[in-house]
Amino acid sequence: MTASPAPSGGKPPVNVDVRWTGGTTYEGGRPDRPKVSMDTSGKTGPGPVETLLLALTTCTSEDILGILEKRRTPVSSLRIEAQGLRANAVPARLVSVALTYHIEGEGVEPEQAVRAVDLAVNKYCSVRSSLDPAIRIEMNVIVNGERARGLEG
């Protein structure tokens, strides 16, 4: 496969190679980078939908960390819980996702954390922007052990 040139003013294309390794397992990633193991049965690694949720949480996390660092309130710990609800149909697509961000850090104010999460999920995350907009995203933020207020959903 030959890579297409980057669109004018855009980022270059993302190319991945996925290889079936037997049974229900796959290994994939960029041809010249480390690989990720996936398992459609979920026994030895995340399945495709779990991998999608991992991509969403990782993408939003990078934005959150960057936003809070720019506010000079760096995060000491970040953990995200994601729960995806799927349609009882074929395909069993995601219909909603609940994201709970556990943010720890001296000086991190709940209002700043809520704003960072909102911007990450609704404006900056390319994974979220690539998903069907009909997928409802619920966001919760816990800062230093306390639930923050201010997010709808």
Secondary structure by P-SEA (a helix, b strand, c coil): ccccccccccccbbbbbbbbccccccccccccbbbbbbbccccccccaaaaaaaaaaaaaaaaaaaaaaaacccccbbbbbbbbbbbccccccccbbbbbbbcccccccaaaaaaaaaaaacccccccccccccbbbbbbbbccccccccccc
